Structures are given as C-alpha cells and as structure tokens.
Amino acid sequence: MAGREAEEDSTFLRSLDAIVLTGGRGTRLGGVAKAELRVGGARLIDTVLGAAYASGSERLIVVGSRKVAPASLSVLHTREDPPFGGPVAALAAGLSLATAEWVLLLAVDLPRAAELCDLLLQGATARHNATQYPASTLEAATQATPTPTPTLDQTPPAAAQAPSLARGSINQESPTTTETAPEAYIVRDAHGMLQWLAGLYRTEPLQLAIEASLADAGGNPSGLPLRSVVSRLRIAEVLDQTGASADIDTEDDLVSARAYTATNPRSKGEHRE
C-alpha cells in the first residue's frame, strides 16, 4: 500500500512494517534521549511513529529503551544486544520482529518524518511502476532551499561514473526485472549523503545482508557500520531536495527543526486514534 490516506492497490508494497531506532547516547545533546525531544509540540518518537503508521506500516517496531514507549500507539519493543551496540545490532533486533515483505527503516531524530515517508514511498513506487525511467523520476520536486544535516554512518557522494548493477547500486535507466529490481530505496540528501536510516528495504535481502555482515565480523555486531550491510544490496536512490531527511544531532539542529515546524505543520506525523 502507498499509505493510509491514498490506499492504492499495489503488489509492490502489499505489506510494510516500520522499524524505528532510538539508540545512541545523545552525547552532542548533553545526554538527552532524542526520542523525548519535543518539536512542534510532539515528542520525536511520536512524530516518527505517527508518520510510519500513516504510511501504511502494520507493525511499528521500536528498538531502544522502553522508557520512550508512547502510550497512544500500539508498538512492539525490543533492545539491541548488546545495549548501545550500534546500528547493525539494533537493526538485527528490530528485523527479528518484522513479518512484512518490506520494512521502513527510520531514525528517531527525524522531525520531518511525514514528508520523508511521502518522499520515500512516492519515489519507490515511481521506480517500481516505470519500465524505464531517468534518475530524476525519484526526485522530490520543490524549489525550497534544503537544510539537511548529516546523520551517523553516512557515506560521501560517489565519484561521477556510469551507474552499475553491482551490489550497493542500481542502474536507474534500465528496465526493472527480478534480477535488477532494487532491494532498497535510500534517501540521498542535498549534501550528497546517503541516509541509511531513511530507507525502504525488502525484508528478506536485508536479513541475508545482516547475516553476511555478521559472519564477516565473527558474529559480533558491536560497532559495525550500516554500510557493511547496505553495500550488499541493490539500491535505488531517492533524492531529497527539500531537507525532509534533516535530523537532529546538535542544539542548532534542534533550534532549526523547531523553527521549521512552527511554520510548516505538515511536518508533524499522524497518530493512531
């Protein structure tokens, strides 16, 4: 499905779960749990989960401390092993509770999660439905000046070269087949950074990629970068030209997010009644 507001019948996203990672110690924010930060009058955890639910996610899976559990939402909770073991450990824990064909993977510090989820689903659906398409098909078209900030475990812009069908990339001008269909749709922000925690992933290939990454690391997920997992997948990029994927790492980021949300109420997520 493409979202609860527009129930478009699609075999592409016929089942979708959401995994929200709340881990991290928030050291650059004075040790404050990001999930508890309020932007636009709502906690970030509530905003992100609300956006995931509005996007059609059936299971809402939160990885991290139970202290941030939203009372108004029905969610599944788990914790990475070991605690604060990094994004791969957290992803593995969350994915163990997922049952859908696709998972929406989000960080908790995304104050514009509603816009971001729209961007991801629209871009992914356009890619899936098009037999051939230019890369610009995946762009979110507005002329607003972006104000995104880099996230943890980001990758720098790739060198200019022809797209490849190797793992970690997808030829965005070739017809889609079973062998070339993307296994993940990941946002690339206006700074050229791929945002692993702003992506749509096929569950089975993602699970296999995690297992392979853990095998290479001797079974220890601590400190493994998400790049070690995602690089094993065929990905298509969804370009964010409006700053929808801007996250909160610093006090300045928080101030900017609050200022934006004050004048753009659409950035708030929708909540389960």
C-alpha positions in Angstrom: 0.0 0.0 0.0 1.2 3.6 -0.6 -0.2 5.0 2.6 -3.4 5.1 4.6 -4.6 8.3 3.0 -4.3 7.0 -0.5 -5.0 3.3 -0.5 -3.5 2.5 -3.9 -3.6 -1.2 -4.6 0.0 -2.3 -5.4 1.7 -5.6 -5.3 4.8 -3.7 -4.7 4.1 -2.6 -1.1 1.4 -5.0 -0.2 2.9 -5.5 3.2 5.0 -3.0 5.2 6.4 -2.8 8.7 8.3 0.0 10.3 11.5 -0.1 12.4 12.5 3.0 14.4 15.9 3.0 16.0 16.0 5.1 19.2 19.5 4.1 20.4 22.5 6.2 20.9 23.5 8.2 23.9 22.8 11.7 22.6 26.2 12.9 23.7 26.1 16.0 21.4 22.8 17.0 23.1 24.0 16.7 26.6 23.0 13.1 27.0 19.3 13.8 26.4 17.3 10.9 24.8 16.5 12.1 21.3 13.2 10.2 21.4 12.0 12.5 24.2 12.9 15.8 22.4 9.8 17.9 21.5 9.5 19.5 18.2 6.2 21.2 17.2 4.7 20.2 20.5 5.2 16.4 20.0 8.0 14.1 21.0 10.1 12.9 18.2 9.2 9.2 18.8 5.5 10.1 18.5 6.1 12.1 15.3 8.2 9.3 13.6 5.8 6.5 14.6 2.8 8.5 13.5 4.4 9.1 10.1 5.2 5.4 9.8 1.7 4.4 10.7 0.2 6.9 8.3 2.4 5.5 5.5 0.7 2.1 5.9 3.0 0.3 8.3 1.3 -2.6 10.0 3.8 -3.4 12.7 5.5 -0.5 14.5 8.8 -1.8 16.0 10.8 0.4 18.3 14.4 -0.6 19.1 15.7 1.0 22.3 14.8 1.8 25.8 11.2 1.1 26.9 11.2 4.5 28.7 10.3 6.2 25.4 7.2 4.0 24.8 4.4 6.1 23.5 1.2 5.4 25.4 -1.0 6.3 22.5 0.4 3.8 20.0 0.4 0.1 19.7 4.1 -0.8 19.2 6.5 -3.7 19.6 9.6 -3.1 21.6 13.0 -4.7 21.6 16.5 -3.8 22.5 19.8 -4.3 20.7 22.2 -6.8 22.0 24.5 -5.6 23.4 22.8 -2.3 24.5 24.3 0.6 22.6 25.9 -2.0 20.3 25.4 0.2 17.3 23.1 0.4 14.3 23.6 -3.1 12.9 22.8 -4.7 16.3 19.7 -2.5 16.6 18.6 -3.3 13.1 19.0 -7.0 13.6 16.9 -6.8 16.8 14.2 -4.9 15.1 14.1 -7.0 12.0 13.6 -10.2 14.1 10.1 -8.8 14.8 9.2 -7.8 11.3 6.8 -10.0 9.3 6.1 -7.8 6.2 7.8 -8.1 2.8 9.2 -4.5 3.2 10.4 -2.5 6.2 10.5 1.2 6.6 13.7 1.9 8.5 13.8 5.3 10.3 16.0 7.0 12.9 14.1 8.6 15.8 15.5 12.0 15.2 13.6 12.9 12.0 11.3 15.8 12.8 10.0 15.9 9.2 9.2 12.2 9.1 5.8 12.7 7.5 7.4 14.5 4.5 10.2 11.9 4.4 7.9 8.9 4.3 5.9 10.5 1.5 9.1 11.1 -0.4 10.3 7.5 0.0 7.0 5.9 -0.9 6.4 8.1 -3.9 9.9 7.7 -5.2 9.9 3.9 -4.7 6.5 3.5 -6.3 7.6 5.6 -9.3 10.7 3.4 -9.7 8.7 0.2 -9.4 6.0 1.2 -11.8 8.2 2.6 -14.6 9.7 0.2 -17.2 12.4 2.7 -17.9 13.0 6.0 -16.1 15.6 8.7 -15.7 17.1 9.2 -12.3 15.1 12.5 -11.9 11.9 10.4 -11.6 12.9 9.8 -8.0 13.4 13.4 -7.1 11.1 15.2 -4.8 10.3 18.3 -6.8 10.2 21.6 -4.9 12.4 24.6 -5.1 12.8 25.1 -1.4 16.4 25.6 -0.1 17.4 22.4 1.7 18.7 22.5 5.3 19.6 18.8 5.9 22.3 17.8 8.3 24.5 14.6 8.0 23.5 11.6 10.0 25.6 8.9 11.7 27.1 6.3 9.5 26.8 8.3 6.3 28.6 7.8 3.1 30.2 10.6 0.9 29.0 11.3 -2.6 30.0 8.6 -5.1 32.5 9.5 -7.7 30.9 10.5 -11.0 30.6 7.4 -13.1 28.1 5.4 -15.0 25.7 3.5 -12.7 26.5 -0.1 -12.1 24.3 -3.2 -11.3 26.8 -4.2 -8.6 25.6 -4.6 -5.1 25.3 -1.2 -3.5 24.0 0.5 -6.6 21.3 0.2 -9.3 21.2 1.2 -12.9 18.5 3.8 -12.8 17.9 3.8 -16.6 17.5 0.1 -17.1 14.2 -1.9 -17.2 13.3 -3.5 -13.9 13.5 -7.3 -13.8 13.6 -9.8 -11.0 17.4 -9.8 -11.2 17.7 -6.0 -11.2 14.9 -4.8 -9.1 16.1 -2.6 -6.2 16.2 -4.3 -2.8 16.3 -1.0 -1.0 15.3 2.6 -1.7 17.5 5.0 0.3 17.4 8.8 0.6 20.4 10.8 -0.6 20.2 14.3 0.8 21.2 17.6 -1.0 24.7 17.3 0.5 25.2 14.0 -1.3 25.0 11.8 1.7 23.1 8.5 1.7 20.9 8.3 4.8 20.7 4.6 5.7 18.2 5.3 8.4 15.8 6.9 6.0 15.1 4.0 3.7 12.7 1.3 2.5 14.1 -2.2 2.4 13.0 -5.6 1.3 13.0 -7.7 4.4 14.5 -10.9 3.1 17.5 -9.5 1.3 18.1 -7.2 4.3 18.1 -10.1 6.7 20.6 -12.0 4.4 22.8 -9.0 4.2 22.9 -8.7 8.0 23.8 -12.3 8.4 26.6 -12.0 5.9 27.9 -8.8 7.6 27.8 -10.5 11.0 29.6 -13.6 9.6 32.4 -11.4 8.3 32.7 -9.8 11.7 32.9 -13.1 13.6 29.3 -12.7 14.8 29.9 -9.5 16.8 27.7 -6.6 15.7 29.2 -4.0 18.0 30.4 -1.0 16.2 29.6 -2.4 12.7 28.5 0.4 10.3 25.3 0.1 8.4 27.3 0.5 5.3 28.6 -3.1 5.8 25.0 -4.3 5.4 23.6 -1.9 2.8 26.6 -2.3 0.5 25.4 -5.9 -0.1 22.0 -4.8 -1.5 20.9 -3.4 -4.9 19.8 0.1 -4.0 18.0 2.9 -5.8 18.4 6.4 -4.5 15.5 8.8 -3.7 16.8 12.3 -3.9 15.8 14.7 -1.1 16.0 18.3 -2.3 13.8 19.8 0.4 15.5 18.8 3.6 12.9 16.2 4.6 15.6 13.9 5.9 17.2 16.5 8.1 17.9 15.0 11.5 18.9 16.3 15.0 22.4 15.8 16.2 23.1 19.2 17.8 21.4 22.0 19.7 21.5 24.1 16.5 19.7 21.3 14.6 17.0 21.3 17.3 16.5 25.0 17.1 16.3 24.8 13.3 13.8 21.9 13.4 11.5 23.8 15.9 11.6 26.9 13.7 10.7 24.9 10.6 7.9 23.0 12.2 6.4 26.2 13.7 5.7 27.4 10.2 5.1 24.0 8.5 2.6 21.9 10.5 2.6 19.3 7.7 6.0 18.2 9.0 4.3 16.5 12.0 3.4 12.8 11.9 -0.1 11.5 12.1 -1.1 9.4 15.1 -3.2 6.3 15.6 -6.6 7.1 17.1 
